[in-house]
Amino acid sequence: MKVVVVASRKEDASPDEFTPHLAAETQHALGMYRDQIVREIYSRTDGKGAVLVLECADEAEAAKLVGELPLAKLGLLSFDIYGTQPYRGIVQNVT
């Protein structure tokens, strides 16, 4: 299942709180990409986080996976997680 994750930076955290951990965050995210867990990853244009598309069993597994990111472990990120399914308009018109 594809799961969309919207990561948001902790609003009251300063950039100095993030900086020492960005290399570890990048390496962890790239490892998830190499392992084909993360299918797509984007920086948000508002600068307040990222958007990831994961390939996993369900929303619970996605929450567990992104919870392992270094910034998440430090409490510097929160997540909105959305499971997906094929768009019904396409499914109805293809069958």
QUISUL-V382150 format. One record per pair of residues at least 24 apart in sequence whose C-alpha atoms are under 8 Angstrom apart, sorted by the first residue. I is the first residue (numbers start at 1). J is the second residue. Records with the same first field share a line. If there is no record, write none. Layout:
I->J / J
This chain:
1->55 / 56 / 57 / 58 / 83 / 84 / 85
2->53 / 54 / 55 / 56 / 58 / 83 / 84 / 85
3->53 / 54 / 55 / 56 / 58 / 59 / 62 / 81 / 82 / 83 / 84
4->51 / 52 / 53 / 54 / 81 / 82 / 83 / 84
5->51 / 52 / 53 / 54 / 62 / 79 / 80 / 81 / 82
6->49 / 50 / 51 / 52 / 79 / 80 / 81
7->49 / 50 / 51 / 52 / 77 / 78 / 79 / 80
8->48 / 49 / 50 / 77 / 78 / 79
9->48 / 49 / 76 / 77 / 78
10->75 / 76 / 77 / 78
13->76
18->71 / 76
21->70 / 71
22->71
24->70
25->69 / 70 / 71
28->69 / 70
29->69
49->77
58->83
59->83
